[in-house]
């Protein structure tokens, strides 16, 4: 049991640090991550929101290391977060606001013809 707890804490630490580094990179180094043609207000705004969400998720992961017995609540909230993100994308899909990836998937289903 103690061995599994240590393995879980290492995974929480790696994921937490990785998420925080990703969040900081998206907040501070947008010019290196986005080309000049893609740097518009909506894109940079979404990048900032994504960076803030990544930092928050990384901090939640690090919190799980020090509050190992109470980590179940964090997992439920992460599932709620994932559900909300999925619901947003499904709403956009059914409303016809499909992005390039969804459009590519819709067009690729006819590629066998």
Number of C-alpha atoms within 10 A of each C-alpha: 5 7 8 9 13 12 11 15 18 14 15 20 19 14 17 24 18 15 22 22 16 17 24 17 15 23 19 12 11 16 13 10 13 15 9 9 6 12 14 10 9 10 13 17 13 12 18 19 15 16 22 19 15 21 22 16 21 24 18 18 24 22 17 22 20 11 10 13 10 12 15 12 11 15 14 11 12 14 12 12 13 12 12 12 12 12 12 11 16 14 13 13 14 9 9 9 13 16 11 9 9 13 12 11 10 12 10 10 9 8 7 5 4
